Structures are given as C-alpha cells and as structure tokens.
Amino acid sequence: MAQVLNSNTLMTLIAGAGLLAAAAFGANLLSSPAAVTQLDERALKSLTTDGTFKSVQGDGSRSIHVFLSADCKFCLQIEPEFDQLNNVTVYRHLLPGHTKAGRLKAIDVWCSDNQIRAWKKIGEGLVIQPAKCGDVAAIDGNLVLAKRLGLTSTPSIVFEDGHVSSGMVSSSNIAARIALSTPQ
C-alpha cells in the first residue's frame, strides 16, 4: 500500500530531518576538541544576548557567554564555579544536545518560568517539571551560532576579548581570564 504525503506527514519529515541534523552536529559539538581559542572582532560582534538566559553576580559589570548542553556533564558541573565569580553577568546559550532526552531537557529549561533555577536543578540531577512553550527556536539558533563561531565543544566560555576556553574551568581560572579580557 502506497503512503500519501500530506502536509502533516511532510511537516513531520521536515521536523525529523531538522532534529537529525541538529543531533549530528550536536554530537560533533560535544565530542570534538576545541577548534577555536580566539574569536576575531567580526565573530565577537555576532555574539548577542538573543536566545540566552543570564545570571548576575555582584554588579554584573563584566560578562561571559557560555555555550552549554544538558547532555554535557561538565556543563552541569561548571555551574557552581559561576556562582563564585564577582561582578560578572553570565549569558548562557543553551544548545539542544545530541540526544532526544537532552533536547527535551533544554526545552524544559528554556520554557521554564525560572531558567536559572531549572538549569541548576538539572545539574543537581533533579527532574524538573516538563514545560510547554510555543517558541524554542532560540535553542536551535544557539546551535547555528555555535557552529558559525567554530565552537566544537561544551562548555565553551567566550570572554569579552574573544578568548574561548573549553571544558571544565575553575572559578579562579575564569576570574583570572576575565581580568585579562576586561578593558582597563
């Protein structure tokens, strides 16, 4: 019996293809060594706060951008390091991950009323309330941005001067790098 392609079937196929493409890139992103250690000025200018959720420590006068995935254990373990920083705004670019479970966790965090609390609960191994929202394009947009910037591992921290640190980094190393990248 032949199957007829109607608009619902076609949309399901398109969505499935998009998920497979995101999963393939996400798997590469999570398993590859860092390819970029310094963003040029043009790449740094393309880094916006769109599609992020943030926390502010102290006066938040300095900033870092962090690309994270719920499929990445170091992304979840690095969170307490951010809590120890002084006068820093942490912009989190949540990625869809490379598994269906990781993508669902990312959606639950993104759609949560308190994204920071939801993200930290996942990091503590707790289950968060599944959330529903209409627009999760920011998660896939963060994946596109990570690819455009050449980021190939998570967590990846982008400092104000464009320096990129990948993997688990201590709060003291993050603070020292922030001091180097902050204009005097």
C-alpha positions in Angstrom: 0.0 0.0 0.0 1.5 3.4 -1.0 1.7 6.1 1.6 0.3 9.5 0.6 2.4 12.5 1.6 0.0 15.1 3.0 1.1 18.4 4.7 1.2 16.8 8.2 3.4 13.9 7.0 5.6 16.3 5.2 6.0 18.6 8.2 6.8 15.6 10.4 9.5 14.5 7.9 11.0 18.0 7.8 11.0 18.3 11.6 12.6 14.9 11.9 15.3 15.8 9.3 16.0 19.0 11.3 16.3 17.0 14.5 18.7 14.6 12.9 20.8 17.4 11.5 20.9 19.1 14.9 21.7 15.8 16.6 24.6 15.1 14.2 26.1 18.5 14.7 25.4 18.4 18.5 27.1 15.0 18.8 30.1 16.5 17.0 30.0 19.6 19.1 30.0 17.6 22.3 32.8 15.1 21.4 35.3 17.2 19.4 38.3 19.0 20.8 38.1 22.8 20.9 38.8 24.2 17.4 38.7 27.9 18.3 40.6 29.6 21.1 40.2 33.2 19.9 37.3 34.8 18.1 38.1 37.6 15.7 36.3 41.0 16.0 33.7 40.2 13.4 32.8 36.9 15.1 32.7 38.6 18.5 30.2 41.2 17.2 27.9 38.4 16.1 27.7 37.2 19.7 24.5 38.6 21.1 22.3 38.0 24.1 19.4 36.8 22.0 18.4 33.3 22.9 20.2 33.4 26.3 19.3 33.3 29.9 21.5 35.1 32.4 22.6 35.4 36.0 24.2 38.4 37.5 26.9 38.2 40.2 27.5 41.4 42.1 27.2 44.4 39.8 27.5 42.3 36.6 29.9 44.8 35.1 31.9 42.2 33.2 30.4 39.4 31.1 31.0 36.0 29.7 29.0 33.9 27.2 28.8 30.2 27.9 27.6 27.5 25.4 26.0 24.6 27.3 24.1 21.4 26.8 22.2 19.2 29.1 23.9 16.2 27.5 27.3 17.5 28.8 28.2 16.6 32.4 30.8 19.3 32.6 28.2 21.9 31.5 26.2 20.9 34.5 29.1 20.7 36.9 30.6 24.1 36.0 27.5 26.0 37.3 28.8 26.3 40.9 32.0 27.9 39.5 29.9 30.7 38.0 28.3 31.3 41.4 31.7 32.1 42.9 32.5 34.9 40.4 32.3 38.6 41.4 30.7 41.3 39.3 30.0 39.1 36.3 27.0 38.6 34.1 26.9 35.0 32.7 24.9 34.7 29.5 24.0 31.0 28.9 23.5 29.9 25.3 21.6 26.6 25.7 22.2 24.0 23.0 19.8 21.2 22.0 22.3 18.5 22.8 22.8 15.3 20.8 20.1 13.1 22.3 16.3 13.4 22.4 16.5 13.5 26.3 19.0 16.3 26.1 16.8 18.3 23.7 13.7 17.8 25.9 15.7 19.0 29.0 16.8 22.0 27.0 13.2 22.8 26.0 12.1 22.3 29.6 14.7 24.8 30.9 14.1 27.3 28.1 10.3 27.2 28.7 10.6 27.4 32.5 9.5 30.4 34.4 12.9 30.5 36.1 15.5 29.2 33.6 18.5 29.5 36.0 16.7 27.5 38.7 15.6 24.9 36.2 19.2 24.6 34.8 20.7 24.2 38.2 18.1 21.6 39.2 19.2 19.5 36.2 22.8 20.0 37.2 21.9 18.6 40.7 20.4 15.5 39.0 16.8 16.6 39.8 13.9 16.2 37.5 12.2 19.5 36.5 8.6 19.9 35.6 8.1 19.5 31.9 7.3 22.9 30.4 5.5 23.8 27.2 6.0 26.9 25.2 5.5 27.9 21.7 8.9 29.1 20.6 12.0 27.1 21.1 13.8 28.4 18.0 16.4 30.1 20.3 17.8 26.6 21.2 18.4 25.7 17.6 19.6 29.3 16.9 22.2 28.8 19.6 23.4 25.7 17.8 23.7 27.6 14.5 25.6 30.4 16.3 28.0 27.9 17.9 28.7 26.4 14.5 29.2 29.8 12.9 31.7 30.8 15.7 33.6 27.5 15.2 32.8 26.2 18.7 33.1 22.5 18.8 32.9 21.5 22.5 30.9 22.3 25.5 31.1 24.1 27.8 32.7 26.8 25.8 33.2 30.2 27.5 33.6 33.3 25.4 35.3 36.2 27.2 34.9 39.9 26.3 38.1 40.0 24.3 37.1 36.9 22.2 39.2 34.4 24.0 37.5 31.0 24.2 38.0 28.4 27.0 36.5 25.0 26.5 35.8 22.3 29.1 35.7 22.4 32.8 37.3 25.6 34.2 37.6 26.6 37.8 36.2 29.9 39.1 39.7 31.1 39.8 40.8 30.5 36.2 37.6 32.1 34.9 38.1 35.1 37.1 41.8 35.4 36.0 40.8 35.2 32.4 38.0 37.8 32.9 40.6 40.2 34.4 42.8 39.7 31.3 40.0 40.3 28.9 38.4 43.3 30.6 39.4 46.6 29.1 41.3 48.8 31.5 
